Amino acid sequence: MTTSHQWFQRAKKVLPGGVNSPVRAFGSVGREPLFIDKAEGPWLWDVEGNRYLDFVGSWGPMIFGHVYEPVLAAVGEAAKKGLSYGAPTAAEVEMAELMCNLVPSLEMVRMVSSGTEAVMSALRVARGYTGRELIVKFQGCYHGHADGMLVQAGSGAATFGVPDSAGVPAAIAQRTLTVPYNDLKAVQELFVKRGQEIAAVIVEPVAANMGVVLPQAGFLHGLREITTEYGALLILDEVITGFRLGLDGAQGYFGVQPDLSTFGKIIGGGLPVGAFGGRREVMSEVAPLGKVYQAGTLSGNPVAMAAGLCSLRSLQEQPSIYQQLESRGKRLAQGLRTIFKEAEIPVTVNQVGSLCCLYFAAGPVNNYADAKRSDTERYKRYFNAMLERGVYLSPSQFEALFLSAAHTADQIEWMLEAVQEIVEGGLLA
Ligand SMILES: *Cc1c(COP(=O)(O)O)cnc(C)c1O
């Protein structure tokens, strides 16, 4: 048997850092990654045959858990008819129709192959439509790795963006202005100064890439009002929240109507799919109808569309999934709060629906600066101790915990018992 360690040694010779996406390297939890052999329902097995209760869910797509038979069957059927044609198919039309039916702000969509691509394209459309260049984003929000989105300014005042990554030209970073999440006043001030140059505000309606940070009352509606006032577009990045908080996403959950939305993760059912869409007038800018160029060899791929369509239809047929996820999420959050309160360890648990985050910091956590106060050394000990007990959590403090419909009430209790055991053992003191 080749162990995870041995695979990682081999991987590091041929893959930068041994992985194809940085957080998988487990860098911030001080150990080597597990190499996964297979999964089923809420479980993962590593190549050594150890089983783990999975609370990552491929970072969001696996809302039904792993190896969900209806999606698997749909993929199998589609694959037999050919993997890709580079020509229109019925499934693309059905997928677009279904998305537009379920999400009221969508009148037209364009399918792509990742969330990054969806965001990158939506920003181009916003710029093409408004004829303006600046984009406003929030510190700690992640929108994929397109050049202009790898930007966050230092905490505090709104300022010109500086790149977070080598290789991003300063000139591009400067076209992204950043403000603290939940800080409507900062957005307002920015618009007073530069409002006529701003093409769009992009926001995660629930910020789920700095842990989990909920929008405060009035924040999303305030963004809607400001952008409307200045003729800028509001883009909701629903790559995580889309079809996770409900069939109409976070926009339905919080009752806010964006101009454009971006999707990914769940809409591919585990295959590489993204999408962006919105108002007909705005989407009519997209080529070949309009002058904003956007294309993709594998966009709307028939196998990926089959997986996505089956996922969305399954959710539509079982809307009670969302109530179940909400109640399991609530129980998890409340259980964590109780355990740490009794142990007098300061934590903040933010949760909405199937998204949850345990911060090792006294609350509240309403933005990136708050999130960064978390004791990441303690998270590291917590992560490792949970892994030893067979619970697979996000290998970073600044990621969400994802529940799926496959997680049972008993499994949540079992997970909480593991936390209790670790706390009682003094491992987090
Ligand atoms: C994951 C994510 C993206 C990027 O999607 P990829 O498919 O990884 O490119 C964009 N926005 C948000 C909010 C995400 O969580």
The ligand as an ORCA input file, in Angstrom:
! r2SCAN-3c Opt
* xyz 0 1
  C     -15.050     28.824     -4.755
  C     -15.445     30.224     -5.007
  C     -15.128     30.881     -6.208
  C     -14.229     30.274     -7.233
  O     -14.765     29.125     -7.786
  P     -13.765     28.064     -8.485
  O     -14.689     27.053     -9.075
  O     -12.900     27.535     -7.384
  O     -12.990     28.795     -9.492
  C     -15.649     32.134     -6.420
  N     -16.421     32.739     -5.524
  C     -16.749     32.148     -4.356
  C     -17.638     32.855     -3.387
  C     -16.250     30.883     -4.049
  O     -16.510     30.319     -2.876
*
